[in-house]
Amino acid sequence: MIRHICMFKLKNENKDALIKEFLERAENLKTIPQLKRYEVVYNDKRTPNSNYDVSLIFDFDNVEDLNAYQTSPTHIEFGGFVATVKEERACIDYEF
């Protein structure tokens, strides 16, 4: 299995609204057939501002399925949205 974790810091203007929209749009990613586990989380407001705001935590059977997810039209559309609202991104993919 491959775990894919992406974390994002979003722009500061209207951050609560951006987080809400991010979470709503991320729901479309569930339709990607290669996705075996789907979790989208957001940072607790009581924690440091230096933390990332939102994170995608997805599992795939193998790297080929991760690559298919990355190139799917649904992911590309979501990525287009994310590019307009993110300040930073960190990602890791690992086998477990």
Secondary structure, DSSP 8 states (H G I E B T S, - for coil): -EEEEEEEEE-STTHHHHHHHHHHHHGGGGG-TT-SEEEEEE--TTS-TTS-SEEEEEEESSHHHHHHHHTSHHHHHHHHHHHHHEEEEEEEEEE-
